[in-house]
Amino acid sequence: MIIQDVINHLEQLAPLAYAEDFDNVGLLVGNKNNKLTGVLVTLDTLETVVDEAIENNCNLIVSFHPIIFKGLKKITGKNYVERVVLKAIKNDIAIYSMHTALDNAQQGVNHMICEQLQLKNQRILTPKSGTIKKLSTYVPKNKAEQLRNALFSAGAGNIGNYSNCSLNIAGTGTFNPNAIANPVIGKKGETHLEEETNITVTYAKHLESQIIETLFKTHSYEEVAYEITTLENKNQNIGMGMIGEFHKAMDETTFLSHVKTKMNTGFIRHSQFINKTIKKVAVLGGSGSFAIQAAKAAGADAFVTADLKYHDFFMAENHILLADIGHYESEQYTKNLLVAYLTKKITNFAIILSKTNTNPVKYF
């Protein structure tokens, strides 16, 4: 195997197309074509983590957080970021980061939190827009079925629990091939009328290259007429945060104790009690203050997240219990998720869970 083979598996779980614009994801250090010797999975890539990779003969580090977030103008080893990059390059170790691509994945960071808390009926808290594309093309009537099926096989036409979805409209197309054209039907210099079918399908944003490749490979015309539109429809399978329910409601004190135990945190900052039982719970790993209103609108009794500021707690407004469990604590089980996933996909290489605790926050 080569490093790219592992990347292909990771991008099936969390396509980079769904990472936030501000983020820096993907292969940050190393050569994707190098032979793979082993994979080390971590939350953060620190110098000690690179040492751990060296000790375990792993030349690929899969890290949730990107070690390179802002542009590096110099690499002299003056700070921990530069030292990590230098050590990785010196030892021919690649570093791949997933970050918000995995945050937005249906089976990603927030799904793992729900699993830890034993929440059922999970769904995305803030569905993402701009991730659904629409393709409209025109094909001779007798070639429509062939093209339609090819697009379906490439991943187009899936809407929720339905597949092979398309809209087909009959019409008449006209064209006049010039002197250097090579028309499949019709004659050069003559306007031709053809019974055509206008095929429209939707597809997930990350599939665009293979959808377009299939369109051009299968379409019978020399010049393929097509239109692509980005839809603003919310994608119920992609987005930040999740919301789920306990099998049985619990009081607020029991709930916080449950979260403390299941998320392995010794410290929870929370808003004032709202004197109601907790059953429906929203979660968002990492900094989640931006989703407080979404959690309230979804009818959540509590919202488990991290990095809440002083004034964020006022936003509870006696409608929801806000629980800040710590940034590291909210994301710590992400590496377990990745190890389990890669172990199922890759059986002939060691997928190692990093033993390094990278939490920079300590409690006294």
MIZA-447816 format. One record per residue (C-alpha): x, y, z. Coordinates in nm, 3 decimals. Layout:
N
REC       c1       c2       c3
REC        X        Y        Z
...
This chain:
364
REC       c1       c2       c3
REC    0.000    0.000    0.000
REC    0.096    0.363   -0.041
REC   -0.009    0.660    0.172
REC   -0.267    0.766   -0.087
REC   -0.453    0.438   -0.032
REC   -0.515    0.534    0.332
REC   -0.616    0.885    0.228
REC   -0.874    0.740   -0.011
REC   -1.036    0.550    0.278
REC   -1.035    0.858    0.501
REC   -1.198    1.072    0.234
REC   -1.478    0.820    0.194
REC   -1.559    0.881    0.561
REC   -1.505    1.257    0.551
REC   -1.468    1.414    0.204
REC   -1.248    1.724    0.218
REC   -1.506    1.910    0.007
REC   -1.712    1.953    0.324
REC   -1.440    2.112    0.537
REC   -1.501    2.474    0.634
REC   -1.340    2.739    0.411
REC   -1.116    2.868    0.690
REC   -0.969    2.525    0.759
REC   -0.648    2.357    0.641
REC   -0.716    1.989    0.581
REC   -0.569    1.705    0.380
REC   -0.208    1.599    0.336
REC   -0.004    1.872    0.507
REC    0.339    1.711    0.507
REC    0.491    1.427    0.303
REC    0.460    1.239   -0.024
REC    0.130    1.065   -0.094
REC    0.305    0.810   -0.317
REC    0.542    0.678   -0.049
REC    0.503    0.316    0.054
REC    0.311    0.280    0.377
REC    0.482    0.129    0.682
REC    0.218    0.206    0.947
REC   -0.042    0.457    1.061
REC   -0.051    0.646    1.391
REC   -0.380    0.819    1.478
REC   -0.380    1.121    1.708
REC   -0.590    1.424    1.801
REC   -0.297    1.665    1.768
REC    0.046    1.630    1.609
REC    0.314    1.734    1.859
REC    0.686    1.653    1.866
REC    0.619    1.369    2.109
REC    0.363    1.227    1.867
REC    0.618    1.231    1.584
REC    0.858    1.048    1.820
REC    0.584    0.795    1.885
REC    0.539    0.743    1.510
REC    0.914    0.687    1.470
REC    0.918    0.433    1.755
REC    0.630    0.240    1.598
REC    0.767    0.257    1.241
REC    0.467    0.458    1.122
REC    0.531    0.691    0.830
REC    0.179    0.835    0.828
REC    0.024    1.036    1.111
REC   -0.351    1.086    1.082
REC   -0.429    1.388    1.298
REC   -0.766    1.543    1.369
REC   -0.631    1.896    1.421
REC   -0.402    2.040    1.151
REC   -0.050    2.117    1.272
REC   -0.023    2.379    0.996
REC   -0.319    2.613    1.023
REC   -0.181    2.948    0.910
REC    0.081    2.997    0.640
REC    0.443    2.931    0.733
REC    0.689    3.183    0.591
REC    0.990    3.022    0.756
REC    1.067    2.678    0.897
REC    1.352    2.734    1.141
REC    1.226    2.544    1.445
REC    1.153    2.852    1.652
REC    0.810    2.723    1.765
REC    0.639    2.387    1.813
REC    0.468    2.396    1.473
REC    0.794    2.444    1.286
REC    0.970    2.182    1.498
REC    0.700    1.924    1.425
REC    0.719    1.991    1.051
REC    1.100    1.972    1.052
REC    1.105    1.646    1.247
REC    0.837    1.490    1.025
REC    1.020    1.584    0.705
REC    1.357    1.468    0.845
REC    1.208    1.126    0.926
REC    1.001    1.101    0.607
REC    0.671    1.098    0.796
REC    0.354    1.226    0.631
REC    0.088    1.417    0.826
REC   -0.276    1.416    0.720
REC   -0.546    1.626    0.891
REC   -0.925    1.587    0.878
REC   -1.058    1.851    1.122
REC   -1.383    2.018    1.005
REC   -1.431    1.763    0.725
REC   -1.481    1.508    1.002
REC   -1.679    1.759    1.211
REC   -1.930    1.781    0.925
REC   -1.942    1.406    0.857
REC   -2.251    1.210    0.959
REC   -2.037    0.936    1.116
REC   -1.776    1.177    1.249
REC   -1.686    1.366    1.566
REC   -2.036    1.442    1.688
REC   -2.169    1.096    1.613
REC   -1.892    0.966    1.841
REC   -2.004    1.199    2.122
REC   -2.362    1.075    2.080
REC   -2.239    0.717    2.100
REC   -2.042    0.789    2.415
REC   -2.346    0.953    2.576
REC   -2.573    0.672    2.450
REC   -2.805    0.903    2.256
REC   -3.054    0.751    2.013
REC   -3.238    0.892    1.708
REC   -2.934    1.094    1.605
REC   -2.958    1.365    1.340
REC   -2.749    1.661    1.223
REC   -2.797    1.974    1.435
REC   -2.702    2.238    1.174
REC   -2.740    2.087    0.825
REC   -2.499    2.238    0.573
REC   -2.612    2.419    0.258
REC   -2.416    2.446   -0.067
REC   -2.322    2.078   -0.065
REC   -2.580    1.957   -0.317
REC   -2.525    2.013   -0.691
REC   -2.769    1.984   -0.980
REC   -2.670    1.869   -1.329
REC   -2.892    1.928   -1.630
REC   -2.796    1.789   -1.970
REC   -2.952    1.715   -2.309
REC   -2.918    1.380   -2.487
REC   -3.083    1.207   -2.787
REC   -3.401    1.033   -2.674
REC   -3.271    0.687   -2.765
REC   -2.953    0.740   -2.557
REC   -3.125    0.882   -2.247
REC   -3.153    0.556   -2.052
REC   -2.787    0.469   -2.107
REC   -2.666    0.809   -1.984
REC   -2.912    0.816   -1.693
REC   -2.795    0.476   -1.566
REC   -2.430    0.574   -1.601
REC   -2.488    0.889   -1.392
REC   -2.670    0.682   -1.129
REC   -2.378    0.439   -1.113
REC   -2.141    0.733   -1.061
REC   -2.339    0.844   -0.755
REC   -2.592    1.091   -0.894
REC   -2.963    1.076   -0.818
REC   -2.952    0.994   -0.447
REC   -3.197    1.193   -0.235
REC   -3.231    1.085    0.127
REC   -3.356    0.726    0.133
REC   -3.419    0.723   -0.245
REC   -3.183    0.640   -0.530
REC   -3.200    0.670   -0.911
REC   -3.387    1.002   -0.884
REC   -3.407    1.218   -1.199
REC   -3.633    1.453   -1.392
REC   -3.673    1.382   -1.764
REC   -3.835    1.627   -2.006
REC   -3.888    1.558   -2.377
REC   -3.808    1.830   -2.630
REC   -3.654    1.912   -2.964
REC   -3.291    2.014   -2.989
REC   -3.139    2.198   -3.285
REC   -2.780    2.233   -3.400
REC   -2.579    2.314   -3.711
REC   -2.231    2.154   -3.729
REC   -1.963    2.375   -3.885
REC   -1.698    2.265   -4.134
REC   -1.454    2.127   -3.875
REC   -1.713    1.954   -3.656
REC   -1.742    1.577   -3.639
REC   -2.112    1.524   -3.570
REC   -2.243    1.186   -3.453
REC   -2.578    1.268   -3.614
REC   -2.673    1.538   -3.861
REC   -2.469    1.685   -4.149
REC   -2.214    1.966   -4.159
REC   -2.366    2.297   -4.263
REC   -2.723    2.179   -4.211
REC   -2.947    2.261   -3.916
REC   -3.055    1.935   -3.757
REC   -3.360    1.874   -3.537
REC   -3.329    1.591   -3.283
REC   -3.577    1.448   -3.034
REC   -3.394    1.492   -2.705
REC   -3.445    1.428   -2.336
REC   -3.345    1.688   -2.081
REC   -3.207    1.485   -1.787
REC   -3.170    1.657   -1.449
REC   -3.009    1.488   -1.148
REC   -2.868    1.602   -0.816
REC   -2.544    1.477   -0.662
REC   -2.320    1.534   -0.361
REC   -2.059    1.807   -0.406
REC   -1.760    1.578   -0.348
REC   -1.867    1.354   -0.638
REC   -1.850    1.629   -0.901
REC   -1.531    1.520   -1.080
REC   -1.653    1.163   -1.131
REC   -2.002    1.280   -1.234
REC   -1.857    1.510   -1.501
REC   -1.613    1.244   -1.616
REC   -1.901    0.997   -1.654
REC   -2.111    1.253   -1.841
REC   -1.841    1.315   -2.103
REC   -1.745    0.949   -2.129
REC   -2.103    0.828   -2.182
REC   -2.268    1.113   -2.374
REC   -2.305    1.046   -2.746
REC   -2.260    1.405   -2.870
REC   -1.926    1.553   -2.976
REC   -2.013    1.873   -2.787
REC   -2.189    1.805   -2.456
REC   -2.435    2.073   -2.346
REC   -2.482    2.078   -1.970
REC   -2.547    2.309   -1.676
REC   -2.435    2.279   -1.313
REC   -2.605    2.462   -1.028
REC   -2.517    2.473   -0.658
REC   -2.832    2.433   -0.450
REC   -2.894    2.607   -0.120
REC   -3.104    2.315    0.005
REC   -2.996    2.196    0.349
REC   -2.815    1.863    0.342
REC   -2.955    1.653    0.626
REC   -2.653    1.418    0.616
REC   -2.378    1.680    0.639
REC   -2.327    1.953    0.897
REC   -2.199    2.056    1.239
REC   -2.329    1.908    1.562
REC   -2.586    1.639    1.628
REC   -2.895    1.598    1.839
REC   -3.028    1.281    1.994
REC   -3.234    1.147    2.282
REC   -3.185    0.936    2.591
REC   -3.402    0.629    2.624
REC   -3.519    0.771    2.955
REC   -3.511    1.129    3.081
REC   -3.289    1.215    3.379
REC   -3.264    1.507    3.617
REC   -2.997    1.772    3.559
REC   -2.756    1.654    3.827
REC   -2.772    1.296    3.703
REC   -2.724    1.419    3.348
REC   -2.408    1.614    3.432
REC   -2.270    1.315    3.623
REC   -2.346    1.095    3.323
REC   -2.165    1.335    3.088
REC   -1.872    1.363    3.328
REC   -1.830    0.986    3.337
REC   -1.893    0.904    2.971
REC   -1.679    1.190    2.838
REC   -1.402    1.129    3.090
REC   -1.384    1.487    3.209
REC   -1.317    1.605    3.560
REC   -1.462    1.949    3.516
REC   -1.787    2.079    3.361
REC   -1.882    2.445    3.338
REC   -2.256    2.482    3.300
REC   -2.536    2.739    3.294
REC   -2.789    2.758    3.575
REC   -3.028    2.467    3.616
REC   -3.360    2.502    3.435
REC   -3.551    2.269    3.670
REC   -3.657    2.021    3.406
REC   -3.555    1.669    3.311
REC   -3.305    1.614    3.032
REC   -3.397    1.386    2.744
REC   -3.316    1.558    2.413
REC   -2.949    1.658    2.393
REC   -2.752    1.852    2.131
REC   -2.376    1.801    2.103
REC   -2.097    1.975    1.915
REC   -1.731    1.884    1.958
REC   -1.486    2.171    1.998
REC   -1.591    2.537    2.000
REC   -1.969    2.531    1.972
REC   -2.108    2.863    2.092
REC   -2.227    2.945    1.737
REC   -2.479    2.658    1.760
REC   -2.649    2.754    2.088
REC   -2.948    2.906    1.910
REC   -2.974    2.603    1.679
REC   -2.979    2.373    1.982
REC   -3.257    2.581    2.139
REC   -3.454    2.591    1.813
REC   -3.426    2.212    1.786
REC   -3.589    2.176    2.126
REC   -3.282    2.039    2.304
REC   -3.298    2.024    2.682
REC   -2.919    2.043    2.704
REC   -2.624    2.131    2.480
REC   -2.285    1.966    2.533
REC   -1.994    2.150    2.375
REC   -1.675    2.342    2.462
REC   -1.502    2.681    2.471
REC   -1.805    2.879    2.589
REC   -1.725    3.234    2.696
REC   -1.874    3.417    2.993
REC   -2.151    3.586    2.796
REC   -2.237    3.268    2.604
REC   -2.389    3.121    2.920
REC   -2.646    3.402    2.932
REC   -2.780    3.274    2.599
REC   -2.931    2.976    2.781
REC   -3.206    3.216    2.897
REC   -3.352    2.945    3.120
REC   -3.453    2.740    2.814
REC   -3.158    2.502    2.789
REC   -2.877    2.365    3.005
REC   -2.538    2.453    2.852
REC   -2.251    2.220    2.945
REC   -1.890    2.309    2.856
REC   -1.684    1.992    2.900
REC   -1.356    2.120    2.752
REC   -1.224    2.124    2.396
REC   -0.995    1.823    2.423
REC   -1.250    1.628    2.627
REC   -1.522    1.679    2.364
REC   -1.302    1.549    2.082
REC   -1.082    1.293    2.257
REC   -1.268    0.986    2.127
REC   -1.231    1.097    1.765
REC   -0.903    0.908    1.733
REC   -1.076    0.589    1.857
REC   -1.334    0.637    1.583
REC   -1.062    0.668    1.319
REC   -0.867    0.367    1.443
REC   -1.180    0.150    1.438
REC   -1.271    0.272    1.090
REC   -0.925    0.222    0.938
REC   -0.878   -0.116    1.106
REC   -1.187   -0.243    0.922
REC   -1.067   -0.098    0.593
REC   -0.701   -0.197    0.618
REC   -0.625   -0.539    0.760
REC   -0.261   -0.584    0.659
REC   -0.109   -0.278    0.831
REC   -0.091   -0.167    1.192
REC   -0.332    0.114    1.277
REC   -0.200    0.246    1.607
REC   -0.388    0.462    1.856
REC   -0.155    0.728    1.990
REC   -0.092    0.702    2.364
REC    0.012    1.067    2.389
REC   -0.226    1.291    2.581
REC   -0.210    1.612    2.379
REC   -0.445    1.816    2.600
REC   -0.267    2.151    2.662
REC   -0.512    2.246    2.940
REC   -0.437    2.131    3.294
REC   -0.652    2.165    3.605
REC   -0.529    2.245    3.957
